[in-house]
Amino acid sequence: MGFPGTWMTESESMVYRVVPKCACSTIGQIMYRSDHGRFFDGDIHDAQEGLHKWGLDHSRGPISDNVTAHKSLVFSCVRNPYERILSSFFDKICGIQRNGRRYRGNLVPKLMETYGVEVGDPDTGFEFDQIRSFRRFLLFVRDTIRFNRPMDPDIHWSAMSGHVSTLIKGGGRYDVILHVEDFEAGMAGVLARAPLRHPVDLGAMPRFNESEGHGPRRAHPVEAFFDDLSMHLVQEVYGRDFELFGYDIDDPSRPAPRREIDLDAVHAKLGA
């Protein structure tokens, strides 16, 4: 299996397991700046140098050697599952991607035809019934995750525990898993434990949200999107995420975690 979704600074000061829709653009830019004293010019996901990534052939050896020997601090970042799936919907389904097209080509037209999902038109301000459309999208998400139909689950809405588990199953171990909801404090703790080439001022840096402005703004509070059925669907597919990462499964209006993450429990349950 190796270590898919894993990034590492060239200096090997830190290793990060990417979890999509959990501040990964910002974290990647922090890692890049800590090595090079500047941010990457563009979307950090496009960087082919300056940062080791498992998807780059020349990076696999250094990442594998580091993680298996636990030479550096290893961390990841997670997010409230209710907020994360909403973010995936508005970014990947409703939004226009940075290449100017819809996500994954014909995915959105298929969702519109098969599940009755609406996404609006950018020329008219993306006007559509967001709540109704999101709930239909959730049915699609459940089908992909539970039944692998009409496609395998996409990385942006597959469970966080699945992403986090690959590093553990490959023989790695996390030192930190931080919550997006307390990002600055959590990331400051990571940087304090890593031997940085260049300091990073978290309070002064921008947030790198590559999807900002390319789709509709959420028109309702989080809890408005989740009735009894949609809460059941989220709990069905993300139950382990709520359990392992300390989020409130019964209250979509509460984004903050209820407790700290028990790393020993995470390793025990995801490494089995």
Secondary structure, DSSP 8 states (H G I E B T S, - for coil): ---TTEEEETT-SEEEE--TTSSHHHHHHHHHHHHHSS--SS-GGG--SSEEETTSHHHHHHHHHHHHHT-SEEEEEE--HHHHHHHHIIIIIIS--TTSS-TTTTHHHHHHHHH------GGGT--S-HHHHHHHHHHHHHHHHHH--SS---TTTS-HHHHHHHHHHTT---SEEEEGGGHHHHHHHHHHTS--SS---TTTS----TTTTSS----S-GGGG--HHHHHHHHHHHHHHHHHHT--TT-TT--S-SS---HHHHHHHH--
